[in-house]
């Protein structure tokens, strides 16, 4: 599985200005615009070919409602976190429960010492990828996750989602 944060990963909120290749979207009118890159949709489809993608974000179900259509993704499972606002380390117990017994990649901009300690203690293969919140998800992060998954003996995702991603890509191309 691949656990995916939004703010700082898909939304480079810490950039001084909107990065090249990103657009700003007023999903939450009383807040700062959300910065999104359409290229991330194809990158996530690539990851979806190897992993079961999971939202691991304070956005909760709003990630499916607002981001999945923009990125051309099917509805993804969502890790349930404490009500916002919560501290970054408060993600760890929910992630640990959700990922129990399965190999996992976790991409987040606020990986804490508790997250690294959890990863070190796990019996299952685990990769943590730290994102720069001013830059967000990069192709090198995607390639790192894909290369890591290729080293594992067992598949890290069910194959049925790949068909969904391919259909969405064909629909978007029309």
NORRALIN-V410500 format. One record per helix or strand of 2 or more residues. SS is the DSSP state (a for helix, b for strand). FROM is the first residue (numbers start at 0). TO is the last residue. If there is no record, write none. Layout:
SS,FROM,TO / SS,FROM,TO
This chain:
b,1,3 / b,21,24 / b,33,36 / a,38,47 / b,52,54 / a,61,70 / b,76,77 / a,87,98 / b,103,107 / a,112,120 / b,125,129 / a,138,149 / a,159,172
